[in-house]
Amino acid sequence: MNKRSIKNADVSGKKVLVRVDFNVPMRDGVISDDSRIRAVLPTLNFLKDGGAKVVICSHFGRPNGQVVEEMRLRPVRERLSELLGVSVADAGGPNSEHAAHVILSLSSGEFALLENLRFEFGEEKNEEDFSKQLASFADLYVNDAFGVAHRAHASTVGVTEYLPSYAGFLMERELEMLGRSLGRSGGATIAIVGGAKVADKIQVLRHVSEKVDTILVGGGMVAAFYVAQGLSGGAVVVSDEDVSAARELLDSDGANVVIPADVITAPEFNKNSLATVHDSSEVPEDEKILDIGPRSSQEYGRIISIADTIIWNGPMGVFEWPEFANGSISIANAVARNKKAVSVIGGGSTADLVGSLGLIDNFTHVSTGGGASLEFLEGKILPGVAALDEAVE
């Protein structure tokens, strides 16, 4: 999708409404990871330098149309002010007279942040009146919130009916990198797909199977692929739907699907449970598969080392528990070592993993959108992207 870019807009003296995703992790009112705020700084600084009057809006949490004190955006506004090096005004709720007053008083290069959009029922319902209210604050609209691009809300879709709309730099980067990862580079293209169940990722698997050469399978879904081959899937009950989906992928004419030659199992789903390595043909019926094994990690690493394009969605096991994290860690390091490949991370858990290992800078792109990146990999049209104006050739 070739969407109009903010870099081609004349923003001088204009009020610009920017939808961002500031749904950052927070503990006791303190932001524990500000990467989502940092991710939109290029767009915000571009607008500031261009002389725009910038009105920023975001959601936080799930207040369901109610004002929840712990979900106010004050900590975000304070951190954003620090990162921008200028004060960001508190515009209050979008439906308040205060918001209109604060925005009207903005000078070129100044910022204001609206209160949590989801305090308003009209946001998630994409109500026309609320969309018009948001649009009344600005002369043009920028969406730089890829993380909510799969939601048809007032601030992602409805507002575009009333304002010229543009993609921000983060949105452009997300679409470019995720699109490139599935665009067949001409070299070896692989997808690494983990997750608990095949049913959760079947649309991803089907879509990428047509776009890549090889799929490396990990996570709990390994059990379904084993059962589809007449092997034991361990203690987890595997649905007929999952087995059928796994068999479909194995028998298709699409990508070569590689499943683990060995796995790590445990008698209980517990971080202190005894971890044991088993070959794929010897998985005990009374144990759960919680990670890929060392031989699989080595073979996956070999395949990764010769790839030119890599997309990864979903860890290889229960990476939060040390005994069952080695497969995911091994894969993360293997991707990081392949400096010639375009490497793209899609999905919140995988991003958390590479972040915890301090490897983010070794990947070409780490997506900021969990659900949005998943739906993109499924081949779905994202409403927040589709609503943006098309670029003029």
SERO-4910 file (N, C-alpha, C, O; in steps of 0.05 Angstrom, whole numbers):
BEGIN
 pado doro    nc1    nc2    nc3   cac1   cac2   cac3    cc1    cc2    cc3    oc1    oc2    oc3
  Met    A     17    -24      0      0      0      0     17     25      0     34     29     18
  Asn    A     14     42    -20     30     66    -23     15     90    -12     -1    102    -25
  Lys    A     20     96     13      5    117     27     20    143     27     45    144     26
  Arg    A      5    165     28     17    192     28     34    196     53     25    190     76
  Ser    A     58    206     50     77    209     72     77    237     82     74    257     67
  Ile    A     80    240    109     81    266    121    105    282    111    105    307    112
  Lys    A    126    268    101    150    283     92    144    300     68    159    319     61
  Asn    A    121    295     55    114    310     31     92    331     37     82    344     18
  Ala    A     86    336     62     65    355     69     77    382     77     98    383     89
  Asp    A     62    403     71     69    429     81     55    433    107     31    436    108
  Val    A     70    433    129     58    434    156     62    461    170     52    465    192
  Ser    A     75    479    157     82    505    170     56    520    178     39    526    162
  Gly    A     55    526    204     33    541    215      7    525    218    -13    536    227
  Lys    A      7    500    210    -17    484    210    -19    467    236      1    459    248
  Lys    A    -44    462    244    -49    445    267    -50    416    256    -65    410    238
  Val    A    -34    399    269    -32    371    259    -39    352    282    -27    353    303
  Leu    A    -59    336    277    -67    315    296    -51    290    291    -53    279    269
  Val    A    -36    281    311    -19    257    307    -28    235    326    -27    237    350
  Arg    A    -37    213    314    -44    189    330    -19    173    334     -5    164    315
  Val    A    -12    168    360     11    152    367      2    129    385    -21    128    393
  Asp    A     20    111    391     15     89    409     33     92    433     55     82    434
  Phe    A     22    105    454     37    109    479     27     89    500     28     96    524
  Asn    A     17     66    492      8     46    511     33     31    522     37      8    516
  Val    A     49     45    537     75     35    547     71     19    572     52     24    587
  Pro    A     90      1    578     89    -14    603     95      5    626    114     21    625
  Met    A     79      3    647     82     21    670     78      6    696     60    -11    698
  Arg    A     94     12    716     91      0    742     92     21    763    111     37    766
  Asp    A     70     22    779     68     42    801     72     71    790     85     87    803
  Gly    A     60     76    767     61    102    755     87    110    742     91    133    734
  Val    A    106     91    740    132     96    728    134     79    702    129     55    702
  Ile    A    142     92    680    146     78    655    170     60    656    192     70    663
  Ser    A    166     34    650    189     16    651    203     12    624    225      3    623
  Asp    A    190     20    603    202     18    576    190     40    559    166     40    553
  Asp    A    206     59    551    196     82    535    201     80    505    200    100    491
  Ser    A    206     55    496    214     52    468    191     60    449    197     70    427
  Arg    A    166     57    457    144     66    439    143     97    437    134    107    417
  Ile    A    151    110    458    152    139    457    175    148    439    172    165    422
  Arg    A    198    136    443    222    142    426    217    137    397    227    151    379
  Ala    A    201    117    391    197    108    363    183    130    346    187    130    322
  Val    A    168    148    359    154    168    343    168    195    344    158    215    332
  Leu    A    190    197    357    205    222    358    212    234    331    211    258    327
  Pro    A    221    217    312    227    228    285    203    243    273    207    264    261
  Thr    A    180    232    275    156    245    264    150    271    279    145    292    267
  Leu    A    151    270    305    144    294    322    165    316    317    158    339    316
  Asn    A    190    308    316    211    329    312    209    341    284    214    365    280
  Phe    A    202    324    264    198    334    237    176    355    236    179    376    224
  Leu    A    154    350    250    132    369    251    140    395    266    133    417    257
  Lys    A    154    391    288    163    415    303    182    432    286    178    457    284
  Asp    A    201    419    273    220    434    256    206    447    232    216    468    222
  Gly    A    184    435    223    169    447    201    150    468    209    136    480    191
  Gly    A    148    475    234    131    496    244    102    489    248     85    506    248
  Ala    A     97    463    252     69    455    258     62    459    287     79    462    304
  Lys    A     36    461    291     24    461    318     14    433    323     -6    425    311
  Val    A     27    418    340     23    389    341      5    381    364     10    386    387
  Val    A    -17    367    357    -36    356    376    -33    326    376    -39    313    356
  Ile    A    -23    315    398    -17    286    400    -40    272    414    -51    282    434
  Cys    A    -47    248    404    -68    233    418    -60    203    419    -48    193    400
  Ser    A    -68    190    441    -62    162    445    -82    150    464    -97    164    478
  His    A    -82    123    464    -97    109    485    -77     99    505    -53    100    501
  Phe    A    -87     89    527    -71     75    547    -88     55    562   -108     63    575
  Gly    A    -82     30    561    -97     10    575   -125      6    563   -130     13    540
  Arg    A   -142     -6    579   -170    -11    571   -190     -1    591   -202    -17    606
  Pro    A   -194     25    592   -212     37    612   -242     33    604   -259     40    621
  Asn    A   -247     24    580   -275     18    571   -293     43    573   -316     40    583
  Gly    A   -284     66    565   -301     89    564   -305    103    590   -321    121    593
  Gln    A   -289     95    611   -291    107    637   -265    121    644   -243    113    634
  Val    A   -266    142    660   -241    155    669   -229    138    692   -241    135    713
  Val    A   -206    128    687   -191    112    707   -166    127    714   -148    131    697
  Glu    A   -163    135    739   -141    153    747   -114    141    741    -96    156    733
  Glu    A   -110    115    744    -84    103    740    -78    101    710    -55     95    703
  Met    A    -97    107    693    -92    106    664    -90    133    651    -92    136    627
  Arg    A    -86    154    667    -82    181    656    -54    182    643    -36    166    651
  Leu    A    -50    200    624    -26    201    609     -4    220    620     15    226    606
  Arg    A     -8    229    644     11    248    655     40    237    655     58    252    646
  Pro    A     45    212    664     73    203    663     84    202    634    108    207    630
  Val    A     67    195    615     76    195    587     82    223    578    102    227    564
  Arg    A     65    242    584     70    270    576     96    281    588    111    295    574
  Glu    A    101    274    613    126    284    626    150    272    612    170    286    608
  Arg    A    149    246    606    172    233    593    175    243    565    198    247    555
  Leu    A    153    248    551    155    258    523    167    286    524    183    292    506
  Ser    A    160    302    543    172    329    545    202    327    548    217    343    537
  Glu    A    211    308    565    240    304    569    254    297    543    275    307    536
  Leu    A    242    278    528    254    268    504    254    289    481    273    290    465
  Leu    A    233    305    480    232    326    459    248    350    466    256    366    449
  Gly    A    253    354    492    267    377    501    251    402    502    261    424    505
  Val    A    224    399    500    205    421    503    181    412    519    175    388    520
  Ser    A    168    431    531    144    424    547    121    416    529    115    430    509
  Val    A    108    394    536     84    385    522     60    393    539     57    384    562
  Ala    A     42    409    528     19    419    544     -1    397    548     -4    379    532
  Asp    A    -15    398    571    -36    380    578    -62    391    566    -72    411    576
  Ala    A    -73    378    545    -97    389    532   -122    378    545   -144    387    539
  Gly    A   -120    359    563   -144    347    576   -159    330    557   -150    323    536
  Gly    A   -184    323    565   -200    305    549   -209    318    523   -214    342    522
  Pro    A   -212    302    502   -219    313    476   -246    327    475   -250    345    458
  Asn    A   -264    320    493   -291    333    493   -293    357    511   -315    367    516
  Ser    A   -270    365    523   -271    387    542   -266    414    528   -253    415    507
  Glu    A   -277    435    540   -271    462    530   -241    469    533   -230    484    518
  His    A   -229    457    554   -201    462    559   -184    453    535   -165    467    528
  Ala    A   -191    430    522   -175    420    500   -175    441    477   -154    447    466
  Ala    A   -199    451    470   -201    470    448   -185    495    455   -172    507    437
  His    A   -185    504    480   -171    528    488   -141    524    486   -127    541    475
  Val    A   -131    501    496   -102    496    496    -92    494    467    -71    505    460
  Ile    A   -107    480    450    -98    476    422    -99    502    407    -81    507    391
  Leu    A   -119    519    412   -120    545    399    -97    563    406    -89    580    390
  Ser    A    -86    559    430    -64    576    439    -36    566    431    -17    579    437
  Leu    A    -35    543    417     -9    533    409      4    551    388     -9    562    371
  Ser    A     30    554    391     46    568    370     61    547    353     62    524    361
  Ser    A     71    556    331     86    537    314    109    524    329    124    538    343
  Gly    A    112    498    326    133    483    339    126    474    367    143    462    381
  Glu    A    101    479    376     93    471    403     75    446    402     63    439    382
  Phe    A     73    433    426     59    408    428     38    408    450     41    422    470
  Ala    A     16    393    445     -3    388    466    -11    359    464    -12    347    442
  Leu    A    -17    347    487    -25    318    488    -53    316    499    -58    325    522
  Leu    A    -71    304    484    -98    299    494    -98    276    514    -80    259    514
  Glu    A   -117    277    532   -120    255    552   -128    229    538   -137    229    515
  Asn    A   -123    207    552   -129    180    542   -154    178    526   -176    182    536
  Leu    A   -151    172    500   -174    171    482   -195    151    491   -219    155    486
  Arg    A   -187    129    504   -206    108    511   -222    115    536   -238     98    545
  Phe    A   -218    139    547   -236    148    568   -263    155    555   -283    158    569
  Glu    A   -263    158    529   -287    166    514   -299    142    500   -285    127    486
  Phe    A   -325    137    504   -338    114    491   -336    115    460   -335     95    447
  Gly    A   -336    140    450   -337    143    421   -312    133    407   -312    129    382
  Glu    A   -289    130    421   -264    123    409   -266     94    397   -263     91    373
  Glu    A   -270     75    414   -269     47    405   -293     40    388   -292     21    371
  Lys    A   -315     55    391   -339     50    375   -338     65    348   -356     62    331
  Asn    A   -317     80    344   -313     95    319   -338    112    313   -348    113    291
  Glu    A   -347    126    334   -371    143    331   -365    168    314   -344    180    317
  Glu    A   -384    174    297   -381    197    279   -376    223    294   -359    239    286
  Asp    A   -392    228    315   -389    253    330   -362    256    342   -350    278    342
  Phe    A   -351    234    353   -325    236    366   -303    239    344   -284    253    349
  Ser    A   -306    226    322   -287    229    300   -287    258    291   -265    270    286
  Lys    A   -310    271    288   -312    299    281   -299    317    302   -286    337    295
  Gln    A   -303    310    327   -291    326    348   -260    325    347   -248    346    349
  Leu    A   -249    302    342   -220    300    339   -210    316    315   -190    330    316
  Ala    A   -225    313    293   -217    327    268   -219    357    271   -204    372    258
  Ser    A   -236    367    289   -239    396    293   -215    409    304   -212    434    303
  Phe    A   -196    394    316   -172    405    328   -150    410    308   -130    423    315
  Ala    A   -153    401    283   -130    402    265   -137    408    236   -160    409    228
  Asp    A   -116    414    221   -118    419    192   -111    393    176   -120    390    154
  Leu    A    -95    376    188    -89    351    176    -82    330    197    -78    337    220
  Tyr    A    -82    305    188    -79    282    207    -56    264    199    -51    260    175
  Val    A    -41    255    219    -19    236    215    -23    212    233    -28    214    257
  Asn    A    -22    188    221    -23    163    237      5    152    239     17    144    219
  Asp    A     16    152    263     42    140    269     40    118    290     59    113    305
  Ala    A     16    106    291     10     86    311      5     59    298    -18     50    297
  Phe    A     26     47    288     22     21    275     11      0    294     -4    -18    286
  Gly    A     17      3    320      8    -16    340    -23    -19    342    -33    -39    352
  Val    A    -37      2    333    -66      1    333    -78      3    305   -102      9    302
  Ala    A    -62     -1    285    -71      2    257    -91    -20    250   -105    -17    230
  His    A    -93    -41    266   -112    -63    261   -139    -57    274   -157    -74    274
  Arg    A   -142    -33    287   -167    -26    300   -181     -4    284   -169     16    276
  Ala    A   -206     -8    279   -223     13    265   -236     31    286   -260     29    291
  His    A   -220     49    297   -229     67    318   -232     95    307   -223    100    284
  Ala    A   -243    113    323   -247    140    314   -221    154    307   -219    169    288
  Ser    A   -200    149    324   -174    162    320   -157    148    299   -136    159    292
  Thr    A   -164    125    289   -149    112    268   -162    111    241   -149    110    221
  Val    A   -189    111    242   -204    109    217   -224    132    213   -224    146    193
  Gly    A   -241    136    234   -262    156    232   -252    184    225   -265    198    209
  Val    A   -231    193    237   -221    220    233   -211    225    205   -211    248    196
  Thr    A   -203    204    191   -193    207    163   -215    215    144   -209    224    121
  Glu    A   -240    213    152   -262    222    135   -264    252    133   -277    263    116
  Tyr    A   -251    266    152   -254    295    154   -228    311    151   -229    335    151
  Leu    A   -206    297    150   -180    311    147   -162    298    126   -164    273    122
  Pro    A   -146    313    112   -125    301     95   -107    283    113   -100    292    135
  Ser    A   -101    259    105    -87    241    123    -61    231    111    -59    227     87
  Tyr    A    -42    227    129    -15    219    121     -4    197    140    -13    195    163
  Ala    A     15    182    130     30    163    146     54    177    158     68    192    145
  Gly    A     59    172    184     83    182    197    106    165    190    103    144    177
  Phe    A    130    172    199    154    158    193    155    130    204    165    111    191
  Leu    A    145    126    229    144    100    241    125     82    225    132     59    219
  Met    A    102     92    218     82     76    203     95     68    176     92     45    168
  Glu    A    108     86    163    121     80    137    142     58    141    144     39    125
  Arg    A    158     61    162    179     41    167    167     13    172    178     -7    161
  Glu    A    146     12    188    133    -14    193    123    -27    168    129    -51    163
  Leu    A    109    -12    151     98    -23    127    120    -31    107    118    -52     94
  Glu    A    141    -15    106    163    -21     88    177    -47     96    182    -64     79
  Met    A    184    -49    122    200    -72    131    184    -97    132    194   -118    123
  Leu    A    160    -96    142    143   -121    142    137   -129    113    137   -153    107
  Gly    A    132   -110     96    126   -116     68    150   -128     54    148   -147     39
  Arg    A    174   -116     60    199   -126     47    205   -155     56    215   -171     40
  Ser    A    199   -161     81    206   -187     92    190   -209     78    198   -232     77
  Leu    A    167   -202     66    150   -222     52    151   -217     22    134   -228      7
  Gly    A    170   -201     13    171   -194    -15    189   -210    -33    194   -202    -56
  Arg    A    200   -232    -23    219   -249    -37    243   -232    -48    241   -219    -69
  Ser    A    264   -234    -33    288   -218    -39    304   -228    -63    321   -214    -74
  Gly    A    299   -253    -71    315   -265    -92    335   -285    -80    346   -302    -94
  Gly    A    340   -282    -54    357   -300    -40    340   -319    -22    316   -321    -26
  Ala    A    353   -332     -3    339   -350     15    322   -334     35    333   -318     50
  Thr    A    296   -339     35    278   -325     53    266   -345     73    255   -365     64
  Ile    A    268   -339     99    257   -357    118    238   -343    138    241   -319    143
  Ala    A    219   -358    148    202   -348    170    206   -367    194    205   -391    191
  Ile    A    209   -355    217    211   -370    242    185   -365    256    179   -342    264
  Val    A    169   -385    261    143   -382    273    139   -399    297    142   -424    296
  Gly    A    134   -386    320    129   -400    345    101   -394    355     86   -380    341
  Gly    A     94   -404    378     68   -398    389     57   -424    401     67   -446    397
  Ala    A     35   -420    417     24   -443    431      9   -462    414     11   -487    418
  Lys    A     -7   -452    395    -25   -469    380    -23   -463    350    -20   -440    342
  Val    A    -26   -483    334    -26   -479    305    -50   -461    297    -47   -444    280
  Ala    A    -73   -466    310    -97   -450    303    -93   -420    307   -104   -404    292
  Asp    A    -76   -413    326    -71   -384    331    -54   -372    309    -55   -348    304
  Lys    A    -38   -388    296    -19   -378    275    -24   -390    247     -8   -385    229
  Ile    A    -46   -405    244    -50   -418    219    -51   -399    195    -41   -404    174
  Gln    A    -65   -376    199    -66   -357    177    -39   -345    171    -33   -339    148
  Val    A    -23   -341    192      5   -331    187     20   -352    171     33   -346    152
  Leu    A     18   -377    180     33   -399    167     24   -402    138     41   -405    121
  Arg    A     -2   -401    133    -12   -404    106     -2   -381     88      7   -385     66
  His    A     -3   -356     99      5   -333     83     35   -333     77     43   -329     55
  Val    A     51   -337     98     80   -336     94     90   -360     78    111   -359     65
  Ser    A     75   -382     78     82   -406     63     84   -400     33     99   -413     18
  Glu    A     68   -381     25     68   -373     -4     89   -351    -10     94   -345    -33
  Lys    A    102   -341     11    120   -318      8    149   -325     14    167   -310      5
  Val    A    154   -347     29    182   -353     37    190   -381     27    173   -396     18
  Asp    A    215   -387     30    226   -413     21    224   -434     43    218   -457     38
  Thr    A    228   -425     68    229   -444     90    215   -432    115    217   -408    120
  Ile    A    201   -449    129    189   -442    155    201   -460    177    200   -484    175
  Leu    A    212   -447    197    222   -461    221    201   -460    242    193   -438    250
  Val    A    192   -483    252    169   -484    271    180   -488    299    198   -504    304
  Gly    A    168   -473    318    176   -476    346    151   -471    364    129   -468    354
  Gly    A    156   -471    390    134   -465    409    116   -490    413    122   -512    405
  Gly    A     94   -485    427     75   -506    433     63   -519    409     54   -542    410
  Met    A     62   -505    386     50   -516    362     65   -540    351     55   -554    334
  Val    A     90   -544    361    106   -567    352     90   -593    356     92   -611    340
  Ala    A     75   -594    378     61   -618    385     42   -626    362     40   -650    355
  Ala    A     28   -607    351      9   -613    329     23   -624    304     13   -642    291
  Phe    A     47   -613    298     62   -622    275     72   -651    280     73   -667    261
  Tyr    A     80   -657    305     88   -684    311     64   -704    307     68   -725    294
  Val    A     41   -697    318     18   -714    316     11   -718    286      3   -740    278
  Ala    A     13   -697    270      7   -698    242     25   -718    227     18   -728    206
  Gln    A     48   -724    239     67   -743    227     66   -770    241     82   -787    236
  Gly    A     45   -774    258     42   -799    271     59   -803    296     62   -825    306
  Leu    A     71   -781    306     88   -782    330     72   -772    354     50   -763    352
  Ser    A     84   -775    378     71   -766    402     75   -736    405     97   -725    400
  Gly    A     53   -722    412     55   -693    417     57   -687    447     55   -664    455
  Gly    A     61   -708    463     64   -704    491     37   -702    505     17   -712    495
  Ala    A     37   -689    529     14   -689    547     -8   -669    539    -30   -670    548
  Val    A     -1   -650    522    -20   -629    514    -40   -641    494    -33   -655    475
  Val    A    -66   -636    500    -87   -646    482    -86   -629    456    -90   -604    458
  Val    A    -81   -641    434    -80   -628    408   -106   -632    393   -115   -654    390
  Ser    A   -118   -610    385   -144   -612    372   -142   -623    343   -121   -620    331
  Asp    A   -163   -634    334   -163   -644    306   -158   -621    286   -146   -625    266
  Glu    A   -169   -597    294   -164   -574    277   -135   -567    274   -125   -561    252
  Asp    A   -121   -568    296    -92   -562    296    -77   -583    280    -59   -576    264
  Val    A    -83   -608    283    -70   -630    269    -75   -627    239    -57   -630    223
  Ser    A   -100   -622    232   -107   -619    204    -92   -595    191    -82   -597    168
  Ala    A    -90   -573    206    -76   -549    196    -46   -555    192    -34   -547    173
  Ala    A    -34   -570    212     -6   -577    210     -1   -595    186     18   -592    171
  Arg    A    -19   -615    182    -16   -633    160    -18   -619    133     -4   -625    114
  Glu    A    -36   -600    132    -40   -583    108    -14   -569    101     -7   -568     77
  Leu    A     -1   -557    121     24   -543    115     46   -562    107     62   -555     89
  Leu    A     48   -585    120     69   -604    113     65   -615     85     85   -622     71
  Asp    A     40   -618     76     35   -630     50     32   -610     27     30   -617      4
  Ser    A     34   -584     34     29   -563     14     53   -560     -5     75   -570      1
  Asp    A     49   -547    -27     70   -542    -46     85   -516    -41    102   -506    -56
  Gly    A     79   -504    -18     91   -478    -10    118   -482      2    134   -499     -7
  Ala    A    124   -467     22    150   -468     35    157   -495     47    139   -510     55
  Asn    A    183   -500     49    192   -524     63    188   -520     93    200   -501    104
  Val    A    172   -537    106    167   -533    135    185   -552    151    185   -576    147
  Val    A    202   -540    168    221   -554    184    211   -555    213    206   -534    225
  Ile    A    209   -580    224    200   -582    252    224   -593    268    242   -605    257
  Pro    A    224   -589    294    247   -595    311    253   -625    311    235   -642    313
  Ala    A    279   -632    309    288   -660    311    288   -669    340    287   -693    346
  Asp    A    289   -650    359    288   -656    387    275   -633    402    275   -610    392
  Val    A    265   -639    426    251   -619    442    258   -622    471    269   -642    480
  Ile    A    252   -601    486    255   -601    515    227   -606    527    209   -591    521
  Thr    A    224   -626    544    198   -631    556    200   -629    587    222   -629    598
  Ala    A    177   -628    599    175   -628    628    149   -641    637    129   -640    622
  Pro    A    148   -653    660    123   -667    669    101   -647    676     78   -655    676
  Glu    A    108   -622    683     88   -602    690     95   -575    677    118   -570    671
  Phe    A     74   -559    673     79   -532    663     86   -514    687     70   -500    698
  Asn    A    112   -515    694    122   -502    717    152   -495    712    167   -511    701
  Lys    A    159   -471    720    187   -462    714    208   -479    729    231   -479    721
  Asn    A    200   -492    751    219   -508    766    217   -538    759    229   -555    771
  Ser    A    201   -544    738    197   -572    730    222   -583    717    238   -567    705
  Leu    A    227   -609    720    251   -621    709    251   -621    679    232   -632    666
  Ala    A    271   -609    667    273   -607    638    289   -630    627    311   -637    637
  Thr    A    278   -643    605    291   -666    593    291   -664    563    272   -655    551
  Val    A    314   -672    550    315   -672    521    305   -698    510    313   -720    519
  His    A    288   -697    490    278   -721    476    279   -717    446    273   -695    436
  Asp    A    286   -738    431    284   -737    402    254   -735    395    237   -742    411
  Ser    A    249   -726    371    221   -722    362    205   -748    363    181   -747    366
  Ser    A    218   -771    359    204   -796    359    201   -809    387    189   -831    389
  Glu    A    210   -795    407    210   -807    434    198   -789    455    205   -790    479
  Val    A    180   -771    447    168   -753    467    148   -769    484    130   -781    474
  Pro    A    152   -768    511    134   -783    529    106   -772    528    101   -748    526
  Glu    A     87   -790    529     59   -783    527     50   -766    551     30   -751    549
  Asp    A     64   -768    573     56   -754    598     73   -729    603     72   -718    626
  Glu    A     88   -719    583    104   -695    588     96   -673    567     87   -679    545
  Lys    A    101   -648    575     94   -625    557    119   -615    543    141   -613    555
  Ile    A    115   -608    518    137   -596    502    139   -566    508    120   -551    504
  Leu    A    162   -558    519    165   -530    528    187   -514    514    191   -491    519
  Asp    A    202   -528    496    223   -514    481    233   -533    460    229   -557    461
  Ile    A    247   -521    440    261   -538    421    287   -548    433    298   -535    451
  Gly    A    298   -570    423    322   -582    435    348   -571    423    347   -555    405
  Pro    A    370   -580    434    397   -569    425    404   -576    396    415   -559    382
  Arg    A    397   -600    387    402   -607    359    386   -590    340    395   -581    319
  Ser    A    361   -585    348    343   -568    331    354   -539    331    353   -526    310
  Ser    A    362   -530    354    373   -502    355    397   -500    337    401   -479    323
  Gln    A    414   -520    336    438   -520    319    430   -520    289    441   -505    273
  Glu    A    411   -537    282    402   -539    254    388   -514    245    392   -504    223
  Tyr    A    370   -503    263    357   -478    256    377   -456    252    375   -439    234
  Gly    A    397   -456    270    419   -436    267    433   -437    241    440   -417    229
  Arg    A    438   -462    231    451   -466    205    434   -454    183    445   -441    165
  Ile    A    409   -460    183    390   -450    163    389   -419    163    389   -406    143
  Ile    A    388   -409    188    387   -380    191    412   -367    180    411   -345    169
  Ser    A    435   -380    183    461   -368    175    463   -363    145    479   -347    137
  Ile    A    448   -378    129    450   -375    100    426   -360     88    424   -357     64
  Ala    A    409   -349    106    386   -334     96    393   -306     89    411   -294    100
  Asp    A    378   -295     69    381   -267     62    359   -250     73    362   -226     77
  Thr    A    336   -262     79    314   -248     92    302   -266    114    297   -289    109
  Ile    A    298   -255    137    288   -270    160    265   -254    173    268   -231    179
  Ile    A    242   -267    177    221   -255    193    214   -275    215    212   -299    211
  Trp    A    212   -264    239    208   -281    263    184   -271    279    182   -248    287
  Asn    A    165   -290    283    142   -284    300    137   -307    318    128   -329    310
  Gly    A    142   -303    344    136   -323    364    161   -338    374    177   -348    358
  Pro    A    165   -339    401    188   -352    412    187   -383    408    166   -394    402
  Met    A    210   -396    413    212   -424    409    202   -441    432    197   -465    430
  Gly    A    199   -428    455    190   -441    479    181   -421    500    176   -398    494
  Val    A    180   -431    525    171   -413    547    196   -398    556    209   -405    576
  Phe    A    203   -377    541    228   -363    545    230   -348    571    252   -341    580
  Glu    A    207   -344    584    208   -330    610    220   -347    632    228   -337    653
  Trp    A    221   -373    628    232   -392    648    260   -401    638    262   -413    616
  Pro    A    281   -397    654    308   -404    645    312   -432    634    327   -435    614
  Glu    A    300   -452    646    303   -479    637    293   -484    609    301   -503    595
  Phe    A    274   -466    600    261   -470    574    265   -447    555    249   -442    538
  Ala    A    287   -432    560    292   -408    544    315   -412    524    319   -395    506
  Asn    A    329   -434    526    353   -437    510    348   -437    480    364   -426    464
  Gly    A    326   -450    471    319   -450    443    315   -422    432    326   -415    411
  Ser    A    299   -407    446    293   -379    437    319   -362    437    323   -346    419
  Ile    A    335   -365    458    360   -350    460    379   -357    437    391   -340    425
  Ser    A    381   -383    431    398   -393    410    389   -381    383    406   -373    367
  Ile    A    363   -381    378    353   -370    352    358   -340    351    366   -330    330
  Ala    A    353   -326    373    358   -297    373    387   -291    367    392   -273    351
  Asn    A    405   -306    378    434   -301    373    441   -308    344    458   -295    332
  Ala    A    429   -329    334    435   -338    306    426   -316    287    440   -310    268
  Val    A    402   -305    291    392   -284    273    410   -259    276    417   -246    256
  Ala    A    418   -253    300    435   -229    305    462   -232    292    474   -212    283
  Arg    A    472   -256    290    498   -261    278    498   -258    247    519   -253    235
  Asn    A    475   -262    235    473   -260    206    471   -231    198    449   -221    195
  Lys    A    493   -218    194    494   -190    188    485   -183    160    478   -160    155
  Lys    A    486   -202    142    479   -196    114    449   -197    109    439   -187     89
  Ala    A    434   -209    128    405   -213    123    389   -189    132    396   -175    151
  Val    A    367   -185    119    346   -166    129    330   -182    149    317   -202    142
  Ser    A    330   -174    174    317   -189    196    296   -172    208    300   -149    217
  Val    A    271   -183    209    248   -168    219    234   -184    241    228   -207    238
  Ile    A    230   -171    264    216   -183    286    187   -173    286    182   -149    285
  Gly    A    167   -191    286    139   -183    287    126   -198    311    127   -222    312
  Gly    A    115   -183    329    102   -196    352    114   -187    379    139   -186    381
  Gly    A     97   -181    398    105   -171    424    124   -189    439    144   -179    450
  Ser    A    117   -215    441    134   -233    457    162   -236    446    181   -237    461
  Thr    A    164   -237    419    190   -239    407    206   -214    411    230   -215    416
  Ala    A    193   -191    409    207   -165    414    216   -164    443    238   -155    448
  Asp    A    200   -173    462    208   -174    490    232   -191    494    251   -184    509
  Leu    A    233   -214    480    256   -232    482    281   -219    473    301   -219    488
  Val    A    282   -208    448    307   -197    438    314   -172    454    338   -165    456
  Gly    A    294   -158    464    300   -135    481    313   -143    507    332   -130    516
  Ser    A    304   -164    519    316   -174    545    344   -184    541    360   -184    560
  Leu    A    351   -192    516    378   -201    510    397   -179    501    420   -183    496
  Gly    A    385   -155    498    401   -132    489    410   -135    460    431   -125    452
  Leu    A    393   -148    444    400   -153    416    384   -136    396    388   -140    372
  Ile    A    368   -118    405    350   -103    386    366    -90    364    357    -89    341
  Asp    A    389    -78    371    404    -64    351    417    -82    330    427    -72    309
  Asn    A    415   -108    334    426   -127    315    406   -137    295    412   -152    277
  Phe    A    381   -127    297    360   -134    278    354   -110    261    356    -87    269
  Thr    A    347   -115    236    340    -93    217    316    -77    227    316    -53    225
  His    A    296    -92    237    272    -78    246    258    -95    267    254   -119    263
  Val    A    250    -82    289    233    -95    309    207    -80    310    206    -57    317
  Ser    A    185    -94    302    159    -81    299    149    -72    326    152    -85    347
  Thr    A    135    -49    327    122    -38    351     94    -49    353     80    -43    373
  Gly    A     84    -64    334     57    -72    334     54   -102    338     62   -118    320
  Gly    A     43   -111    361     39   -139    365     17   -150    348     22   -165    329
  Gly    A     -8   -143    355    -31   -153    340    -31   -143    311    -39   -158    293
  Ala    A    -22   -119    307    -22   -107    280     -2   -122    262     -8   -128    239
  Ser    A     22   -128    273     41   -143    257     32   -171    251     36   -181    229
  Leu    A     18   -183    270      8   -210    266    -13   -210    243    -13   -228    226
  Glu    A    -31   -191    244    -52   -190    223    -39   -183    196    -48   -192    175
  Phe    A    -18   -166    196     -4   -160    171      7   -186    160      5   -191    136
  Leu    A     20   -203    177     32   -227    168     11   -248    159     17   -266    144
  Glu    A    -14   -244    168    -36   -261    159    -46   -253    132    -63   -266    120
  Gly    A    -37   -230    122    -46   -220     97    -71   -203     98    -83   -197     78
  Lys    A    -78   -195    122   -103   -179    126    -98   -149    119    -75   -140    122
  Ile    A   -119   -136    111   -118   -107    107   -122    -94    135   -141    -99    148
  Leu    A   -103    -76    142   -105    -62    168   -122    -37    164   -115    -20    148
  Pro    A   -145    -34    179   -163    -11    175   -149     16    177   -154     34    162
  Gly    A   -131     18    197   -117     44    202    -98     51    179    -92     75    176
  Val    A    -89     32    164    -72     37    141    -89     42    117    -84     61    102
  Ala    A   -109     26    113   -127     29     89   -140     56     89   -146     67     68
  Ala    A   -145     68    113   -160     93    114   -143    117    106   -154    138    100
  Leu    A   -117    114    106    -99    137     99   -100    143     69   -105    125     53
  Asp    A    -96    168     62    -97    176     34    -75    163     18    -52    159     28
  Glu    A    -81    156     -6    -62    144    -24    -42    165    -34    -49    188    -37
  Ala    A    -17    156    -38      3    174    -49     -4    181    -78    -14    164    -92
  Val    A      2    205    -85     -3    214   -113     22    208   -129     44    218   -122
  Glu    A     19    194   -150     42    186   -167     53    211   -182     72    209   -197
***
